[in-house]
C-alpha cells in the first residue's frame, strides 16, 4: 500500500490546484504534519508548472517516515503512468 495517494481532480481550479490531506489521526504532532505538507508542496511545485491540472494528495501513516527523495519518487511514480 502506498504511503501517499495522488488523485487528479475532476474540476481543477486555478485558485487551488493542490489539496493536501493529512489527518491528525495519522500524524499527531502539528509540526510533523506541516513538515510533510511542506515537502509535498516542494515536490509538486515543478509538476504543477508543467501540468495544468489539479491534484489531491492523501497521506497515509507510512508517509511520516519518508524522506524528501522518497516522497518525490512516490508522487512521480503515481503521476507518470
MIDO-186985 format. One line per field, with one value per atom (N, C-alpha, C, O): chain; atom name; z, x, y. Coordinates in steps of 0.02 Angstrom, whole numbers. Layout:
MIDO-186985
mol = [A, ...]
atom = [CA, ...]
up = [Z, ...]
east = [X, ...]
north = [Y, ...]
end
This chain:
MIDO-186985
mol = [A, A, A, A, A, A, A, A, A, A, A, A, A, A, A, A, A, A, A, A, A, A, A, A, A, A, A, A, A, A, A, A, A, A, A, A, A, A, A, A, A, A, A, A, A, A, A, A, A, A, A, A, A, A, A, A, A, A, A, A, A, A, A, A, A, A, A, A, A, A, A, A, A, A, A, A, A, A, A, A, A, A, A, A, A, A, A, A, A, A, A, A, A, A, A, A, A, A, A, A, A, A, A, A, A, A, A, A, A, A, A, A, A, A, A, A, A, A, A, A, A, A, A, A, A, A, A, A, A, A, A, A, A, A, A, A, A, A, A, A, A, A, A, A, A, A, A, A, A, A, A, A, A, A, A, A, A, A, A, A, A, A, A, A, A, A, A, A, A, A, A, A, A, A, A, A, A, A, A, A, A, A, A, A, A, A, A, A, A, A, A, A, A, A, A, A, A, A, A, A, A, A, A, A, A, A, A, A, A, A, A, A, A, A, A, A, A, A, A, A, A, A, A, A, A, A, A, A, A, A, A, A, A, A, A, A, A, A, A, A, A, A, A, A, A, A, A, A, A, A, A, A, A, A, A, A, A, A, A, A, A, A, A, A, A, A, A, A, A, A, A, A, A, A, A, A, A, A, A, A, A, A, A, A, A, A, A, A, A, A, A, A, A, A, A, A, A, A, A, A, A, A, A, A, A, A, A, A, A, A, A, A, A, A, A, A, A, A, A, A, A, A, A, A]
atom = [N, CA, C, O, N, CA, C, O, N, CA, C, O, N, CA, C, O, N, CA, C, O, N, CA, C, O, N, CA, C, O, N, CA, C, O, N, CA, C, O, N, CA, C, O, N, CA, C, O, N, CA, C, O, N, CA, C, O, N, CA, C, O, N, CA, C, O, N, CA, C, O, N, CA, C, O, N, CA, C, O, N, CA, C, O, N, CA, C, O, N, CA, C, O, N, CA, C, O, N, CA, C, O, N, CA, C, O, N, CA, C, O, N, CA, C, O, N, CA, C, O, N, CA, C, O, N, CA, C, O, N, CA, C, O, N, CA, C, O, N, CA, C, O, N, CA, C, O, N, CA, C, O, N, CA, C, O, N, CA, C, O, N, CA, C, O, N, CA, C, O, N, CA, C, O, N, CA, C, O, N, CA, C, O, N, CA, C, O, N, CA, C, O, N, CA, C, O, N, CA, C, O, N, CA, C, O, N, CA, C, O, N, CA, C, O, N, CA, C, O, N, CA, C, O, N, CA, C, O, N, CA, C, O, N, CA, C, O, N, CA, C, O, N, CA, C, O, N, CA, C, O, N, CA, C, O, N, CA, C, O, N, CA, C, O, N, CA, C, O, N, CA, C, O, N, CA, C, O, N, CA, C, O, N, CA, C, O, N, CA, C, O, N, CA, C, O, N, CA, C, O, N, CA, C, O, N, CA, C, O, N, CA, C, O, N, CA, C, O, N, CA, C, O, N, CA, C, O, N, CA, C, O, N, CA, C, O, N, CA, C, O, N, CA, C, O, N, CA, C, O, N, CA, C, O, N, CA, C, O, N, CA, C, O]
up = [0, 0, 0, 40, -44, -48, 13, 45, 28, 84, 66, 110, 2, -22, -80, -122, -81, -135, -174, -145, -239, -281, -328, -364, -325, -368, -410, -387, -471, -514, -502, -501, -493, -481, -545, -600, -536, -593, -621, -682, -578, -599, -566, -512, -599, -569, -567, -616, -511, -506, -505, -475, -537, -539, -471, -457, -429, -363, -316, -276, -321, -278, -319, -319, -354, -395, -354, -381, -291, -249, -182, -147, -166, -100, -66, -96, -5, 33, 95, 133, 103, 160, 206, 187, 266, 317, 381, 412, 400, 459, 523, 526, 573, 639, 672, 720, 646, 670, 645, 678, 588, 559, 589, 608, 594, 621, 679, 668, 739, 798, 805, 822, 792, 802, 742, 685, 755, 701, 664, 603, 699, 666, 616, 563, 631, 584, 524, 467, 536, 479, 435, 373, 464, 425, 386, 329, 415, 380, 319, 264, 328, 272, 218, 159, 240, 193, 153, 92, 186, 151, 101, 47, 119, 73, 11, -45, 22, -35, -80, -141, -51, -91, -132, -189, -103, -139, -199, -252, -190, -245, -299, -359, -278, -326, -362, -413, -337, -369, -442, -484, -456, -525, -568, -626, -538, -576, -595, -650, -549, -563, -617, -652, -623, -676, -745, -794, -750, -814, -830, -886, -783, -794, -772, -717, -812, -797, -770, -795, -721, -691, -615, -589, -580, -507, -477, -509, -417, -384, -312, -279, -288, -217, -192, -221, -139, -110, -40, 2, -28, 36, 68, 39, 128, 164, 206, 238, 204, 245, 301, 299, 351, 409, 391, 425, 339, 319, 294, 294, 273, 242, 291, 270, 355, 405, 405, 416, 391, 394, 329, 326, 276, 212, 210, 238, 176, 164, 104, 71, 91, 36, -30, -71, -41, -104, -111, -167, -56, -59, -75, -112, -48, -64, -138, -171, -163, -233, -278, -327, -262, -302, -300, -352, -241, -233, -274, -307, -272, -309, -384, -422, -406, -478, -506, -563, -468, -490, -503, -549, -461, -469, -522, -549, -537, -585, -657, -702, -667, -734, -771, -831, -741, -778, -840, -874]
east = [42, 0, 45, 92, 30, 72, 64, 11, 116, 115, 76, 48, 75, 39, -7, 13, -67, -113, -123, -141, -109, -115, -175, -178, -221, -280, -282, -262, -307, -316, -386, -435, -391, -456, -498, -472, -563, -609, -616, -614, -624, -631, -576, -586, -519, -464, -479, -503, -465, -473, -404, -358, -398, -333, -315, -256, -364, -350, -320, -276, -344, -319, -304, -343, -247, -231, -207, -204, -190, -163, -199, -203, -224, -253, -213, -201, -192, -154, -194, -214, -207, -247, -205, -183, -193, -155, -196, -202, -224, -267, -227, -170, -255, -222, -224, -187, -265, -265, -204, -180, -179, -120, -56, -12, -52, 7, -16, -52, 3, -22, 6, -31, 70, 102, 92, 102, 73, 62, 127, 126, 182, 247, 264, 292, 248, 261, 215, 236, 152, 105, 128, 125, 150, 173, 236, 244, 282, 342, 325, 352, 280, 258, 224, 235, 182, 146, 196, 187, 246, 297, 337, 352, 354, 391, 348, 374, 285, 241, 233, 235, 225, 219, 282, 278, 340, 403, 408, 431, 388, 389, 339, 354, 280, 226, 235, 203, 278, 287, 307, 276, 357, 380, 328, 319, 294, 245, 185, 159, 164, 106, 121, 76, 185, 203, 197, 179, 211, 209, 138, 114, 107, 39, -13, -8, -61, -113, -176, -231, -166, -222, -215, -162, -267, -267, -254, -268, -227, -212, -236, -238, -255, -271, -223, -218, -186, -138, -161, -171, -168, -191, -134, -107, -115, -60, -85, -137, -48, -61, -9, 40, -18, 28, 102, 145, 117, 187, 221, 282, 183, 211, 254, 298, 241, 278, 352, 394, 368, 438, 476, 536, 443, 476, 522, 506, 578, 622, 596, 549, 628, 607, 613, 567, 668, 678, 629, 607, 610, 561, 492, 453, 475, 411, 408, 358, 464, 467, 459, 421, 492, 487, 416, 389, 386, 318, 267, 224, 271, 224, 235, 187, 298, 312, 292, 268, 300, 281, 206, 183, 167, 94, 67, 14, 103, 80, 97, 58, 155, 180, 153, 167, 116, 97, 58, 40]
north = [-59, 0, 62, 67, 110, 170, 215, 216, 253, 300, 363, 395, 380, 438, 416, 377, 442, 428, 494, 545, 491, 550, 540, 491, 587, 585, 649, 702, 643, 701, 728, 690, 793, 825, 822, 829, 812, 813, 883, 892, 931, 1001, 1042, 1068, 1048, 1086, 1160, 1189, 1191, 1263, 1295, 1268, 1352, 1385, 1414, 1425, 1428, 1456, 1404, 1420, 1342, 1289, 1227, 1179, 1226, 1168, 1108, 1052, 1119, 1065, 1062, 1112, 1004, 991, 937, 884, 949, 900, 883, 927, 819, 797, 753, 698, 778, 742, 744, 797, 690, 688, 690, 665, 720, 721, 652, 639, 608, 539, 502, 455, 522, 489, 517, 479, 583, 616, 660, 708, 643, 678, 749, 796, 758, 824, 869, 848, 930, 978, 993, 1004, 994, 1008, 954, 969, 891, 836, 841, 828, 859, 868, 925, 919, 980, 1037, 1021, 1044, 983, 963, 921, 932, 873, 831, 873, 863, 919, 964, 1007, 1015, 1034, 1075, 1034, 1058, 973, 929, 912, 912, 898, 883, 943, 937, 1002, 1064, 1076, 1098, 1064, 1074, 1027, 1047, 965, 917, 936, 933, 956, 971, 1037, 1048, 1082, 1147, 1142, 1174, 1101, 1092, 1056, 1072, 1008, 969, 1013, 1007, 1057, 1100, 1151, 1173, 1171, 1219, 1186, 1220, 1122, 1086, 1062, 1073, 1030, 1003, 1053, 1081, 1065, 1114, 1078, 1088, 1037, 1001, 1006, 1025, 988, 991, 922, 871, 921, 858, 859, 912, 800, 790, 737, 683, 753, 705, 688, 732, 623, 598, 559, 512, 579, 547, 489, 493, 435, 376, 374, 411, 331, 330, 321, 348, 283, 272, 336, 340, 385, 445, 486, 523, 479, 517, 500, 543, 438, 414, 425, 410, 450, 458, 519, 572, 512, 569, 609, 588, 666, 708, 670, 672, 636, 599, 542, 527, 510, 456, 483, 452, 542, 574, 592, 582, 619, 638, 578, 580, 524, 462, 435, 415, 434, 408, 448, 418, 514, 556, 550, 541, 553, 548, 481, 477, 428, 361, 357, 323, 391, 388, 435, 423, 489, 537, 517, 528, 487, 474, 413, 407, 367, 307, 317, 269]
end
